[in-house]
Amino acid sequence: MLLGDEIIGRAYTQERTSGRRLVHADLLAMVQADEALGWRRRPHPVRLAVSLEPCVMCLGAAMAMRVDECCFALEPPSDGGAALAAAWRPSPDLPWFAPPKLFGGIRREESRSLFRRYRETAPESGARRWAQSLLTVSSPATGP
């Protein structure tokens, strides 16, 4: 998470290490940033940079936190929230409760390389098969 050029939150996904479900990297980074920022006025845009397009849960958290922009590398084949963000229509009563601007494809090949390395070293599992699916997704029109 960035506020202007300042890093205000960082994390990695911890499902396996923590034995919990609600520990996606983007969600954990936003919790850190929220603790640092609180309700104070933000002099700069808040940006989230992640390896994967935010899932619906993380997209909702980004909306509640008023993240301005989200940059991501890869679009997961089944659980990304970009389609929901594109269809979202803010309420006139809460115009600030809107999805961040999404920018996909940022450092795409570097991220694919990380998932390729994971796939090559991880034991056979659903997570390993899911990582493989990220390597075969074609680049959509969300572009950088």
C-alpha positions as CSV (number, residue, x, y, z in Angstrom):
1,M,0.0,0.0,0.0
2,L,1.3,3.4,-0.9
3,L,0.3,6.9,0.1
4,G,2.0,9.0,-2.5
5,D,5.5,7.5,-2.5
6,E,5.4,6.3,1.1
7,I,4.8,2.6,1.8
8,I,2.1,2.3,4.5
9,G,1.4,-1.4,4.4
10,R,2.9,-4.6,3.0
11,A,2.1,-8.3,3.5
12,Y,2.1,-11.7,1.9
13,T,-0.6,-14.3,1.7
14,Q,-0.7,-16.4,4.9
15,E,-3.4,-19.0,4.5
16,R,-1.1,-21.9,4.8
17,T,1.2,-20.4,7.6
18,S,-1.7,-19.1,9.7
19,G,-4.2,-21.8,9.1
20,R,-6.8,-19.1,8.4
21,R,-8.8,-17.9,5.3
22,L,-9.1,-14.2,5.6
23,V,-5.4,-13.4,5.2
24,H,-4.9,-12.5,1.6
25,A,-1.9,-10.3,1.1
26,D,-3.9,-7.3,-0.2
27,L,-6.3,-7.5,2.7
28,L,-3.5,-7.6,5.3
29,A,-1.6,-4.7,3.6
30,M,-4.8,-2.7,3.7
31,V,-5.3,-3.5,7.4
32,Q,-1.8,-2.2,8.1
33,A,-2.4,1.0,6.0
34,D,-5.8,1.5,7.7
35,E,-4.1,1.3,11.1
36,A,-1.5,3.9,10.0
37,L,-4.0,6.3,8.4
38,G,-7.1,6.0,10.4
39,W,-9.6,8.7,9.5
40,R,-7.1,11.5,8.8
41,R,-7.1,13.4,5.6
42,R,-5.0,11.9,2.9
43,P,-2.8,14.4,1.1
44,H,-2.0,11.9,-1.8
45,P,-3.8,9.1,-3.6
46,V,-3.8,5.7,-1.9
47,R,-2.5,2.9,-4.2
48,L,-2.5,-0.9,-3.8
49,A,0.0,-2.9,-5.7
50,V,-0.5,-6.7,-5.8
51,S,0.5,-9.8,-7.7
52,L,-3.1,-10.8,-8.5
53,E,-6.3,-9.0,-9.4
54,P,-8.1,-8.5,-6.1
55,C,-10.8,-11.0,-5.3
56,V,-14.3,-9.8,-4.4
57,M,-13.5,-9.7,-0.7
58,C,-10.3,-7.7,-1.2
59,L,-12.1,-5.4,-3.7
60,G,-14.8,-4.6,-1.0
61,A,-12.1,-3.9,1.5
62,A,-10.4,-1.5,-0.9
63,M,-13.7,0.3,-1.5
64,A,-14.3,0.6,2.3
65,M,-10.7,2.0,2.7
66,R,-11.2,4.3,-0.2
67,V,-8.2,3.0,-2.2
68,D,-7.8,5.2,-5.3
69,E,-5.9,2.8,-7.6
70,C,-5.0,-0.8,-7.7
71,C,-2.2,-2.1,-9.9
72,F,-1.8,-5.9,-10.4
73,A,0.1,-8.3,-12.5
74,L,-2.1,-11.3,-13.2
75,E,-5.8,-11.9,-13.7
76,P,-6.9,-15.1,-12.0
77,P,-9.1,-17.3,-14.2
78,S,-12.0,-17.5,-11.7
79,D,-11.9,-15.3,-8.7
80,G,-10.9,-11.7,-9.7
81,G,-13.2,-8.8,-8.9
82,A,-12.5,-6.6,-12.0
83,A,-15.9,-7.5,-13.6
84,L,-17.7,-6.5,-10.4
85,A,-15.7,-3.2,-10.3
86,A,-16.6,-2.5,-13.9
87,A,-20.3,-3.0,-13.3
88,W,-20.4,-1.1,-9.9
89,R,-22.7,2.0,-9.8
90,P,-22.0,4.1,-6.7
91,S,-25.0,5.3,-4.7
92,P,-25.6,9.1,-4.9
93,D,-25.7,9.0,-1.1
94,L,-22.3,7.4,-0.8
95,P,-20.3,8.5,-4.0
96,W,-17.0,7.8,-2.3
97,F,-17.9,4.0,-1.9
98,A,-16.6,3.0,-5.3
99,P,-14.0,0.6,-6.6
100,P,-10.5,1.8,-7.2
101,K,-9.3,2.3,-10.7
102,L,-7.8,-1.1,-11.7
103,F,-4.6,-1.4,-13.8
104,G,-3.7,-5.0,-14.9
105,G,-0.6,-6.4,-16.4
106,I,1.9,-4.5,-14.3
107,R,5.1,-6.6,-14.1
108,R,3.1,-9.5,-15.6
109,E,6.1,-11.7,-16.6
110,E,7.9,-11.2,-13.2
111,S,4.7,-12.4,-11.4
112,R,4.3,-15.4,-13.8
113,S,7.9,-16.3,-13.0
114,L,7.1,-16.3,-9.2
115,F,4.1,-18.5,-9.7
116,R,6.1,-20.8,-12.1
117,R,8.8,-21.2,-9.4
118,Y,6.1,-21.9,-6.8
119,R,4.5,-24.5,-9.1
120,E,7.8,-26.2,-9.6
121,T,8.6,-26.6,-5.9
122,A,5.2,-27.0,-4.2
123,P,3.7,-30.4,-3.4
124,E,0.8,-31.6,-5.5
125,S,-2.3,-29.7,-4.2
126,G,-5.2,-27.5,-5.2
127,A,-2.9,-24.5,-4.7
128,R,-0.3,-25.8,-7.0
129,R,-2.9,-26.6,-9.7
130,W,-4.3,-23.1,-9.2
131,A,-0.8,-21.5,-9.7
132,Q,-0.5,-23.5,-12.9
133,S,-3.8,-22.0,-14.1
134,L,-2.4,-18.5,-13.6
135,L,0.4,-19.3,-16.1
136,T,-2.0,-20.2,-18.8
137,V,-4.4,-17.3,-18.6
138,S,-4.2,-15.0,-21.7
139,S,-3.7,-11.3,-21.1
140,P,-7.1,-9.6,-21.2
141,A,-7.9,-6.1,-22.4
142,T,-7.4,-4.6,-18.9
143,G,-3.8,-3.8,-19.9
144,P,-1.2,-1.7,-18.1
